[in-house]
């Protein structure tokens, strides 16, 4: 996998490879149905590279149901590296350098001089197809984490033998990694909504907005039946509420979906949409809801 991703950034090598094999099907074949986070990250990087190499890749990948496969396969293996690769793909930030097979000394020195100049991170969306996968990963991770906290609370005071103690400690460590990934994911969504007009435009799609609403609803339903809510779940619910209310204030979102988000926000103690924002302009400034 590493050899492939190291060779293909060379345009001649990429063109030669794709002329012999269908890159869309190769991506799905390498991904499999149960990839590791490392494999998932490399495939996302390869997809980002392919989009930059070929303007028709998006359409071809959609024809083989590639985006639907990503939405199904990636959420269970989501971690910080997969999260980074997914947002890099969303924003067209290719994590590999694209160049010729044998760079000349002048081109090498030129690239070095360019690399010395820091570039502001892009906030322009270039691959909208990956967003449903990102939101699906959010839903899967939030439900899993809420289950972890519920199980951990239920096991307090119960004697466990050394084997089960080791098992639970390992499980809690994995849960902590997922929590960090989910929190980073939500922060990325909040930042992009506040800074990127192209990101906000994605939610003109009723289907995309509904996908987030379903994610929000699933967590609210899960927590509403819990005997207690952990600090982490409360913090995550607050951030989800901020993002939901930001969508509700956006003119691109339909009235029915705005009311649906508002009703969920009521669960968190938010009485009105304006209570979370300084103003209701096109780029409202978030403030902590109370």
Buried (B, 14 or more C-beta within 10 A) or exposed (E): EEEEBEEBBBBEBBEBBBEEEEBBEBBBEBBEEEBEBBBBBBBBBBBBBBBBBBEEBBEBBEEBEBBEBBBEBBBBBBBBBBBBBBBBBBBBBBBBEEEEEEBEEEEEEEEEEEEEEEEEEBBEBBBBBBBBBBBBBBBBBBBBBBEBBBEBEEEEEEEEEEEEEEEBEEEEEEBEEBBEBBBBBBEBBBBBBBEBEBBBEBBEBEEBBBBBBEBBBBBBEBBEEEEEBBEBBEBBBBBBBBBBBBBBBBEEBEEEBBEBBBEBBEBBEBEEBEEBBEEEEEEBEBEEBE
